[in-house]
Amino acid sequence: MNAKTYSRKLRNDYLSKVVNQLIDIRLSKGVTLEELNYRLGVSDYLVAKWESGHKSPSTFMLYCWAKALSAEIVIVANDNQPFLN
């Protein structure tokens, strides 16, 4: 696997994990897609496209998404993972 392919895989894995956690939070709080679109000030169905993987939110929109759900995104060091060179 070349560096570009590996980088794309890491990005997709990261986005998938974050988006899945945001979906779980949204559902646990009983927030509808329509309500979340409204809170974020985005067009209809955009959050659904993010949640289904048809579109990818920017880092800033991930931050806004979390804030709209009264959550935050935290990066935690994983000491079990080797450093990449």
N, CA, C and O atoms as a GROMACS GRO file, in nm:
protein
  340
    1MET      N    1   0.086  -0.117   0.000
    1MET     CA    2   0.000   0.000   0.000
    1MET      C    3   0.091   0.124   0.000
    1MET      O    4   0.179   0.137   0.085
    2ASN      N    5   0.068   0.213  -0.097
    2ASN     CA    6   0.151   0.333  -0.102
    2ASN      C    7   0.104   0.436   0.002
    2ASN      O    8  -0.002   0.420   0.063
    3ALA      N    9   0.183   0.541   0.020
    3ALA     CA   10   0.154   0.640   0.124
    3ALA      C   11   0.021   0.711   0.102
    3ALA      O   12  -0.051   0.737   0.198
    4LYS      N   13  -0.012   0.741  -0.022
    4LYS     CA   14  -0.137   0.812  -0.051
    4LYS      C   15  -0.258   0.724  -0.018
    4LYS      O   16  -0.355   0.771   0.042
    5THR      N   17  -0.251   0.598  -0.055
    5THR     CA   18  -0.360   0.505  -0.027
    5THR      C   19  -0.375   0.485   0.123
    5THR      O   20  -0.486   0.482   0.175
    6TYR      N   21  -0.262   0.470   0.193
    6TYR     CA   22  -0.264   0.452   0.338
    6TYR      C   23  -0.323   0.575   0.407
    6TYR      O   24  -0.402   0.562   0.500
    7SER      N   25  -0.285   0.692   0.361
    7SER     CA   26  -0.337   0.817   0.418
    7SER      C   27  -0.488   0.827   0.398
    7SER      O   28  -0.560   0.867   0.489
    8ARG      N   29  -0.536   0.791   0.281
    8ARG     CA   30  -0.679   0.794   0.252
    8ARG      C   31  -0.754   0.695   0.342
    8ARG      O   32  -0.863   0.725   0.391
    9LYS      N   33  -0.695   0.577   0.363
    9LYS     CA   34  -0.758   0.477   0.450
    9LYS      C   35  -0.766   0.528   0.593
    9LYS      O   36  -0.869   0.512   0.658
   10LEU      N   37  -0.659   0.589   0.644
   10LEU     CA   38  -0.661   0.645   0.779
   10LEU      C   39  -0.769   0.751   0.792
   10LEU      O   40  -0.841   0.755   0.892
   11ARG      N   41  -0.779   0.838   0.692
   11ARG     CA   42  -0.879   0.945   0.694
   11ARG      C   43  -1.020   0.886   0.698
   11ARG      O   44  -1.104   0.928   0.777
   12ASN      N   45  -1.045   0.788   0.612
   12ASN     CA   46  -1.178   0.727   0.608
   12ASN      C   47  -1.211   0.654   0.737
   12ASN      O   48  -1.325   0.659   0.784
   13ASP      N   49  -1.113   0.584   0.794
   13ASP     CA   50  -1.134   0.515   0.922
   13ASP      C   51  -1.166   0.615   1.032
   13ASP      O   52  -1.257   0.593   1.112
   14TYR      N   53  -1.090   0.725   1.037
   14TYR     CA   54  -1.113   0.829   1.138
   14TYR      C   55  -1.252   0.888   1.123
   14TYR      O   56  -1.327   0.896   1.220
   15LEU      N   57  -1.288   0.928   1.001
   15LEU     CA   58  -1.419   0.987   0.978
   15LEU      C   59  -1.531   0.891   1.015
   15LEU      O   60  -1.630   0.930   1.077
   16SER      N   61  -1.515   0.766   0.978
   16SER     CA   62  -1.617   0.666   1.009
   16SER      C   63  -1.638   0.653   1.160
   16SER      O   64  -1.752   0.648   1.206
   17LYS      N   65  -1.531   0.649   1.236
   17LYS     CA   66  -1.542   0.637   1.382
   17LYS      C   67  -1.610   0.759   1.442
   17LYS      O   68  -1.698   0.746   1.527
   18VAL      N   69  -1.568   0.877   1.400
   18VAL     CA   70  -1.625   1.000   1.455
   18VAL      C   71  -1.772   1.012   1.417
   18VAL      O   72  -1.856   1.042   1.502
   19VAL      N   73  -1.804   0.990   1.291
   19VAL     CA   74  -1.942   1.001   1.244
   19VAL      C   75  -2.031   0.900   1.316
   19VAL      O   76  -2.142   0.935   1.357
   20ASN      N   77  -1.984   0.778   1.333
   20ASN     CA   78  -2.065   0.678   1.403
   20ASN      C   79  -2.092   0.719   1.547
   20ASN      O   80  -2.202   0.695   1.598
   21GLN      N   81  -1.995   0.779   1.613
   21GLN     CA   82  -2.017   0.826   1.749
   21GLN      C   83  -2.117   0.942   1.752
   21GLN      O   84  -2.201   0.949   1.841
   22LEU      N   85  -2.108   1.032   1.654
   22LEU     CA   86  -2.202   1.143   1.647
   22LEU      C   87  -2.344   1.094   1.618
   22LEU      O   88  -2.441   1.148   1.670
   23ILE      N   89  -2.356   0.991   1.536
   23ILE     CA   90  -2.488   0.932   1.510
   23ILE      C   91  -2.545   0.875   1.640
   23ILE      O   92  -2.661   0.899   1.673
   24ASP      N   93  -2.463   0.801   1.713
   24ASP     CA   94  -2.508   0.743   1.841
   24ASP      C   95  -2.554   0.852   1.938
   24ASP      O   96  -2.656   0.836   2.005
   25ILE      N   97  -2.479   0.960   1.945
   25ILE     CA   98  -2.516   1.071   2.035
   25ILE      C   99  -2.647   1.134   1.990
   25ILE      O  100  -2.735   1.160   2.072
   26ARG      N  101  -2.659   1.158   1.859
   26ARG     CA  102  -2.782   1.219   1.806
   26ARG      C  103  -2.904   1.133   1.840
   26ARG      O  104  -3.006   1.184   1.887
   27LEU      N  105  -2.891   1.004   1.816
   27LEU     CA  106  -3.003   0.914   1.843
   27LEU      C  107  -3.035   0.904   1.992
   27LEU      O  108  -3.152   0.902   2.030
   28SER      N  109  -2.932   0.900   2.075
   28SER     CA  110  -2.956   0.889   2.220
   28SER      C  111  -3.023   1.014   2.275
   28SER      O  112  -3.093   1.007   2.376
   29LYS      N  113  -3.002   1.128   2.210
   29LYS     CA  114  -3.064   1.253   2.254
   29LYS      C  115  -3.198   1.278   2.186
   29LYS      O  116  -3.266   1.375   2.218
   30GLY      N  117  -3.236   1.190   2.094
   30GLY     CA  118  -3.364   1.204   2.026
   30GLY      C  119  -3.369   1.321   1.928
   30GLY      O  120  -3.477   1.374   1.902
   31VAL      N  121  -3.254   1.360   1.875
   31VAL     CA  122  -3.248   1.471   1.779
   31VAL      C  123  -3.271   1.415   1.639
   31VAL      O  124  -3.203   1.321   1.597
   32THR      N  125  -3.365   1.472   1.566
   32THR     CA  126  -3.392   1.427   1.430
   32THR      C  127  -3.290   1.487   1.334
   32THR      O  128  -3.221   1.583   1.366
   33LEU      N  129  -3.283   1.427   1.216
   33LEU     CA  130  -3.195   1.483   1.112
   33LEU      C  131  -3.237   1.625   1.076
   33LEU      O  132  -3.153   1.712   1.056
   34GLU      N  133  -3.368   1.647   1.068
   34GLU     CA  134  -3.418   1.780   1.034
   34GLU      C  135  -3.376   1.883   1.138
   34GLU      O  136  -3.334   1.994   1.104
   35GLU      N  137  -3.387   1.846   1.266
   35GLU     CA  138  -3.347   1.936   1.373
   35GLU      C  139  -3.197   1.964   1.368
   35GLU      O  140  -3.155   2.078   1.388
   36LEU      N  141  -3.117   1.864   1.342
   36LEU     CA  142  -2.973   1.884   1.336
   36LEU      C  143  -2.935   1.970   1.216
   36LEU      O  144  -2.848   2.057   1.228
   37ASN      N  145  -2.998   1.948   1.101
   37ASN     CA  146  -2.974   2.036   0.985
   37ASN      C  147  -3.003   2.181   1.023
   37ASN      O  148  -2.927   2.271   0.988
   38TYR      N  149  -3.114   2.202   1.094
   38TYR     CA  150  -3.153   2.337   1.135
   38TYR      C  151  -3.050   2.396   1.231
   38TYR      O  152  -3.007   2.511   1.214
   39ARG      N  153  -3.009   2.318   1.331
   39ARG     CA  154  -2.911   2.368   1.428
   39ARG      C  155  -2.779   2.406   1.362
   39ARG      O  156  -2.713   2.501   1.404
   40LEU      N  157  -2.742   2.330   1.260
   40LEU     CA  158  -2.616   2.356   1.191
   40LEU      C  159  -2.629   2.463   1.083
   40LEU      O  160  -2.529   2.517   1.036
   41GLY      N  161  -2.752   2.494   1.044
   41GLY     CA  162  -2.773   2.592   0.939
   41GLY      C  163  -2.730   2.541   0.803
   41GLY      O  164  -2.681   2.617   0.719
   42VAL      N  165  -2.750   2.411   0.781
   42VAL     CA  166  -2.710   2.352   0.653
   42VAL      C  167  -2.835   2.311   0.575
   42VAL      O  168  -2.946   2.308   0.630
   43SER      N  169  -2.816   2.279   0.449
   43SER     CA  170  -2.928   2.242   0.364
   43SER      C  171  -2.990   2.110   0.408
   43SER      O  172  -2.927   2.028   0.475
   44ASP      N  173  -3.116   2.092   0.369
   44ASP     CA  174  -3.186   1.968   0.400
   44ASP      C  175  -3.106   1.849   0.348
   44ASP      O  176  -3.048   1.854   0.240
   45TYR      N  177  -3.104   1.743   0.424
   45TYR     CA  178  -3.044   1.616   0.389
   45TYR      C  179  -2.891   1.612   0.395
   45TYR      O  180  -2.832   1.508   0.368
   46LEU      N  181  -2.824   1.725   0.430
   46LEU     CA  182  -2.678   1.722   0.433
   46LEU      C  183  -2.627   1.628   0.542
   46LEU      O  184  -2.537   1.548   0.518
   47VAL      N  185  -2.685   1.636   0.661
   47VAL     CA  186  -2.640   1.548   0.769
   47VAL      C  187  -2.666   1.402   0.731
   47VAL      O  188  -2.584   1.315   0.762
   48ALA      N  189  -2.777   1.374   0.666
   48ALA     CA  190  -2.805   1.237   0.622
   48ALA      C  191  -2.698   1.189   0.524
   48ALA      O  192  -2.659   1.072   0.528
   49LYS      N  193  -2.650   1.277   0.439
   49LYS     CA  194  -2.543   1.241   0.345
   49LYS      C  195  -2.413   1.214   0.419
   49LYS      O  196  -2.339   1.122   0.383
   50TRP      N  197  -2.385   1.293   0.524
   50TRP     CA  198  -2.267   1.267   0.606
   50TRP      C  199  -2.280   1.133   0.676
   50TRP      O  200  -2.187   1.052   0.677
   51GLU      N  201  -2.397   1.110   0.736
   51GLU     CA  202  -2.418   0.988   0.814
   51GLU      C  203  -2.412   0.862   0.727
   51GLU      O  204  -2.371   0.756   0.773
   52SER      N  205  -2.454   0.874   0.602
   52SER     CA  206  -2.453   0.758   0.511
   52SER      C  207  -2.319   0.742   0.440
   52SER      O  208  -2.297   0.641   0.373
   53GLY      N  209  -2.229   0.839   0.454
   53GLY     CA  210  -2.099   0.832   0.389
   53GLY      C  211  -2.097   0.882   0.246
   53GLY      O  212  -1.996   0.869   0.178
   54HIS      N  213  -2.209   0.939   0.199
   54HIS     CA  214  -2.213   0.991   0.062
   54HIS      C  215  -2.138   1.122   0.047
   54HIS      O  216  -2.095   1.158  -0.062
   55LYS      N  217  -2.122   1.194   0.158
   55LYS     CA  218  -2.042   1.316   0.161
   55LYS      C  219  -1.961   1.313   0.289
   55LYS      O  220  -1.998   1.247   0.386
   56SER      N  221  -1.850   1.387   0.289
   56SER     CA  222  -1.766   1.395   0.408
   56SER      C  223  -1.769   1.536   0.464
   56SER      O  224  -1.747   1.633   0.390
   57PRO      N  225  -1.796   1.550   0.594
   57PRO     CA  226  -1.794   1.683   0.654
   57PRO      C  227  -1.650   1.731   0.671
   57PRO      O  228  -1.558   1.651   0.688
   58SER      N  229  -1.632   1.862   0.666
   58SER     CA  230  -1.501   1.919   0.695
   58SER      C  231  -1.472   1.904   0.844
   58SER      O  232  -1.562   1.873   0.923
   59THR      N  233  -1.349   1.925   0.882
   59THR     CA  234  -1.313   1.920   1.024
   59THR      C  235  -1.393   2.022   1.102
   59THR      O  236  -1.439   1.993   1.213
   60PHE      N  237  -1.411   2.141   1.048
   60PHE     CA  238  -1.488   2.244   1.116
   60PHE      C  239  -1.634   2.201   1.132
   60PHE      O  240  -1.694   2.226   1.237
   61MET      N  241  -1.691   2.138   1.030
   61MET     CA  242  -1.830   2.093   1.041
   61MET      C  243  -1.844   1.978   1.141
   61MET      O  244  -1.948   1.966   1.206
   62LEU      N  245  -1.742   1.894   1.154
   62LEU     CA  246  -1.745   1.791   1.259
   62LEU      C  247  -1.751   1.858   1.396
   62LEU      O  248  -1.825   1.815   1.484
   63TYR      N  249  -1.671   1.963   1.413
   63TYR     CA  250  -1.672   2.039   1.538
   63TYR      C  251  -1.810   2.098   1.563
   63TYR      O  252  -1.864   2.086   1.674
   64CYS      N  253  -1.869   2.161   1.462
   64CYS     CA  254  -2.002   2.222   1.476
   64CYS      C  255  -2.108   2.116   1.504
   64CYS      O  256  -2.198   2.139   1.585
   65TRP      N  257  -2.097   2.002   1.439
   65TRP     CA  258  -2.190   1.891   1.459
   65TRP      C  259  -2.188   1.847   1.605
   65TRP      O  260  -2.292   1.831   1.667
   66ALA      N  261  -2.068   1.829   1.658
   66ALA     CA  262  -2.055   1.789   1.798
   66ALA      C  263  -2.113   1.895   1.890
   66ALA      O  264  -2.187   1.862   1.984
   67LYS      N  265  -2.081   2.021   1.865
   67LYS     CA  266  -2.133   2.130   1.949
   67LYS      C  267  -2.285   2.136   1.944
   67LYS      O  268  -2.350   2.162   2.045
   68ALA      N  269  -2.344   2.112   1.826
   68ALA     CA  270  -2.489   2.116   1.811
   68ALA      C  271  -2.556   2.006   1.894
   68ALA      O  272  -2.675   2.015   1.925
   69LEU      N  273  -2.479   1.903   1.930
   69LEU     CA  274  -2.531   1.794   2.011
   69LEU      C  275  -2.481   1.803   2.156
   69LEU      O  276  -2.494   1.708   2.233
   70SER      N  277  -2.424   1.919   2.191
   70SER     CA  278  -2.366   1.940   2.325
   70SER      C  279  -2.261   1.835   2.357
   70SER      O  280  -2.255   1.782   2.468
   71ALA      N  281  -2.178   1.806   2.258
   71ALA     CA  282  -2.069   1.709   2.273
   71ALA      C  283  -1.940   1.776   2.225
   71ALA      O  284  -1.942   1.889   2.176
   72GLU      N  285  -1.830   1.707   2.239
   72GLU     CA  286  -1.706   1.757   2.185
   72GLU      C  287  -1.623   1.641   2.133
   72GLU      O  288  -1.638   1.527   2.177
   73ILE      N  289  -1.536   1.672   2.040
   73ILE     CA  290  -1.446   1.572   1.983
   73ILE      C  291  -1.314   1.583   2.057
   73ILE      O  292  -1.255   1.691   2.066
   74VAL      N  293  -1.268   1.471   2.111
   74VAL     CA  294  -1.144   1.469   2.188
   74VAL      C  295  -1.049   1.369   2.124
   74VAL      O  296  -1.087   1.258   2.089
   75ILE      N  297  -0.925   1.411   2.109
   75ILE     CA  298  -0.822   1.323   2.055
   75ILE      C  299  -0.741   1.271   2.173
   75ILE      O  300  -0.688   1.348   2.252
   76VAL      N  301  -0.732   1.140   2.182
   76VAL     CA  302  -0.662   1.076   2.293
   76VAL      C  303  -0.545   0.996   2.236
   76VAL      O  304  -0.560   0.923   2.138
   77ALA      N  305  -0.429   1.011   2.299
   77ALA     CA  306  -0.312   0.934   2.256
   77ALA      C  307  -0.337   0.786   2.279
   77ALA      O  308  -0.390   0.746   2.383
   78ASN      N  309  -0.298   0.706   2.183
   78ASN     CA  310  -0.311   0.561   2.194
   78ASN      C  311  -0.170   0.505   2.201
   78ASN      O  312  -0.104   0.489   2.098
   79ASP      N  313  -0.123   0.476   2.320
   79ASP     CA  314   0.014   0.430   2.339
   79ASP      C  315   0.040   0.292   2.280
   79ASP      O  316   0.156   0.250   2.269
   80ASN      N  317  -0.064   0.221   2.243
   80ASN     CA  318  -0.047   0.087   2.187
   80ASN      C  319  -0.019   0.090   2.038
   80ASN      O  320   0.015  -0.013   1.979
   81GLN      N  321  -0.033   0.206   1.976
   81GLN     CA  322  -0.011   0.217   1.832
   81GLN      C  323   0.133   0.261   1.805
   81GLN      O  324   0.183   0.352   1.871
   82PRO      N  325   0.200   0.198   1.709
   82PRO     CA  326   0.336   0.240   1.676
   82PRO      C  327   0.334   0.375   1.605
   82PRO      O  328   0.237   0.410   1.537
   83PHE      N  329   0.440   0.451   1.623
   83PHE     CA  330   0.454   0.577   1.551
   83PHE      C  331   0.483   0.548   1.405
   83PHE      O  332   0.553   0.453   1.372
   84LEU      N  333   0.429   0.633   1.318
   84LEU     CA  334   0.456   0.619   1.175
   84LEU      C  335   0.580   0.698   1.140
   84LEU      O  336   0.599   0.809   1.190
   85ASN      N  337   0.664   0.643   1.057
   85ASN     CA  338   0.784   0.714   1.012
   85ASN      C  339   0.765   0.765   0.872
   85ASN      O  340   0.854   0.827   0.816
   0.00000   0.00000   0.00000
